Amino acid sequence: MQKSRTISVEAIKSSLITSRNTLTDVILKALKKSKIQNGDILAITSKVVAITQGRVIKFKTEKEFRELVEKEADAVFGGKKVTLTLKNGIFTPWAGIDRSNTQKGTAILWPLNAHEVAHELEKWLKKTYLLQKVGIIIVDSFCAPLRKGVTGIALAHAGFRGVTDKRGTKDLYGNTLNFTQEAVADSLATMANLVMGQGNEQTPFALIRNAPVAFTNKNIPLDALVMEKKACLYSPLYRSKKNKF
């Protein structure tokens, strides 16, 4: 029987972040009061990563914004108030482009090479804080079909296995699990997203402690969290002549 554990999630406040800041400097300042420990997972909002990469775009009209969405998206499915798109294997509104918590007339794109950023930060945290194992999650908000509100999703992660495959194991009654895979990284991203907030909290980081994860020193594959399109439960809903998978 698996031992119970108490997981803690602490939101970490930061000063106002601009493109003049580097991501590592921002993290160093944020972690002065909240000490990171061996086995912790640091969650970072994707917006912070993008801002420090200079991914802030100016636009004047709604037409310009929609053109930007079409340029950034891998596929556009439309919508009246919110444009549903596919970006990096994730269904997201407006290709992940965010107009909240940024100056009027500007928008923040998704970060570039989030997968590489996560692995670089993992190595940097280990070296800087003398840690043997540590995790990184780059978090964004996520809308589930037919559910109100937003949860969280891991755009990228490093340092631990983001999915636990339960297929082939038994349940309480000895039945074989044929489909179950636990979305570890996304579940932790949701926990972090909840405490970090969506408004003016100014807490773009979260420390997750005592999480039930399998740490690893290996590089996480780029598609570790992405399901094959044909195997997706919702594939009958989004297949169309315009957007074929």
N, C-alpha and C positions, 0 to 999 in steps of 0.2 A: 504493500500500500504506500502511495506517495505521501510524504510528510507535508503537512500544511505549512504555509509560510506567509508572512505579512509583507506585502509589497507596499512601498511608499513612493509617492510621486510628488515632487516639490517643484513648484513653478519658480523660476528665477528671473528677477527683474533686471533690466538693463537700461542704460542711458539711450537717448534717441540715436538710432543708427542711420548713417548715410553712406553714400558711395565712397566717401573719403576714408572710411574705416576698413580695416582688414578683418576677416572673419576670426582669425586667431587672437587678435588684440581684443576684440569684442568678447570672446569667450574667456580670456584671461581676466578681464575686468569683472565679468559676470560671476566667475567662480571664486572671487576673493572671499565672499561671505559664505558661499555654499561650497564646502570642500568636496571634491570628487574623490571617490574611494574605489579600490579594486573591486571589480564586478559590477560597477554602476553602468547605466546606459544614459547617455546624454542625448536628449531630443532637441532638435533645432527646427524652428519654423523655416519652411522653404523660402519665405519672403526675406528673411535675414540673409540667407545665402545669396539670393538673387540681387539684393541691394548692394552687398559688398562686391558683387561681380559687375556692378554697373548696369544691371538689367532693368533700369527704369526708363520708360519710353514716354515721350510727350505726344499728345494728340489734341486736336482742336474740335473735331466734330464726331458725332456718333458714327458717321459713315467711315471715318478714318479708323475708329476703334474696331468696327466690324471687319474692315480690310485687314487689320492687324491680326484679328482672330483667325481669319481664313489663311493668312500667311503662316501662322504658328501651328495651326491644327494639322494633324495627319488625316483626319476625315471630319466633315461637318454634317451633322444630322438635322440642324435647324432648330426651330422653336421661336415662339412669339416674343416672350419677355426675356427668356434665357436661352442662349444658343448652346445646344449640347454638341460636344465634340469628342474626338478621340485623340489623345496625345500620349505618346510613349506607352501605348498599351493600356491606358487608363481613361475611362469615361469621366469627363470633367467639363464644367461649364466654361465657355470662352477660352478654350485651349489652356486653361490654368492661369490666364491673365487676370490679375487682381487690381481693382480700383479702390479697395478699402485701405485705410491706414497709409495713405500716400497723398501728396498734394493734388489739388484739383488740376485736371488737365494732364495728369500723368497716370501711368499704369505700370505694374510690376509683372514682368514675365516670369515663367518658371526658371529655376536656375539651370545653367549649362552644366552638363556632365556631373549631375548630382551623385551618380555612382562613384566616380573618381574622387569627388570631394569627400564623400563619406569615408572612403578608405584612407585618404590622406589625413583626415582628422583623427581617425582611429590611431594611426601610427604616431601622429603628433602628440596626442593625449598620453599615450603610453610612455613616450620619451620625456615629455615635459613633467608629468606627475609621477613617473616611475611606477607605472601600473603594468601588471602582467596580463590582465584581461579587462576589456572595456568595450562598450557598444556605442554605436552612433545610429541615430535615426533622423533623417530629414523628413519633416512632417508637413503635410498640407491637409486642409479640410476636405471632406468627401461627402457626397450625397448618395445615399442608397436608394434604389428604385422604390417608389411608392411609400417612402418613409419621410416624415417631417424632420427638419433639422439636419445638422451636419455632424459627422463623426470625424475620424482621422484616418489618414492613409500614409503609408511609408513610401515616399518617392524613391528613397534609396536607404540602405542600411549597411552596416559593416560591423564585424567583430563577433557576430552571433548568427545562428541559423534562423532565418526569418519565417520558415515554414516547418512545422513538425508533421511528418507523414504518418498517419495512424492506420493506413490501409494494410490489411492483413492481420491486424491485432484483434483481440476479442473485447466485447463489451461485457457488462455485468452478468449477462445471461448466456455467455459463450457464443454469441453471434459474431461472425466475422465482419469487420468494418471494411466496406468496399470502396467508399468514396471519401471518407473523412480525412481532411488535412487541416491542421490548425494554423490560422493566419497569425503567427506570433508577432511579427513586426507590425502588422496593421492593428492588432489588438493593443499593443503598447503605444502605437501612434495615437490611437483613440484616447487612451488614458492621458497621455501628455497633452493632446489637443483640448481636452476638457478643462484641465487646470490652467493652461496657458491663456485660454479665452479667445474671443474674436473681436473685441472692441478696443478700448483704450487702456487695457491692463498693463501694457508695456512689459510683458513677461514672455519673451520669445524663446526661452529655454526651459527645459524641465529635466530634473534628475530623477531617474527611475532606479530604485534600489531594491535588491532582493527579488528580481524578476526571475521566473522559472524558464530560463533560456539555456541553450547549449552554446557556450562561447567557442569560437574557433579563430585560429590565426590565418586561416586560408582566405584568399580573396573570394568574395561572394560573387557568383555569376550574375551578369547583367540582367538576365531574365529569371532570376530566382523566384520572384514573386508573381510572375506573369503566367497565366494559364493559356494553353493553346486555344485559339479562337473557336475552333470547331467544338471544343469540349465545354465551352462556357454555357452555363445554365440559361443565360439570357440571349443566347445567339439567335433564337427564332424571332426576337423582337427587333433586333437592330440590323438584320440582313436586309439588303435592298439592292436594286439594280445599280443604284448610284454608288453605294459603298459595299463592295463585295469583299468577303474575307476568304 
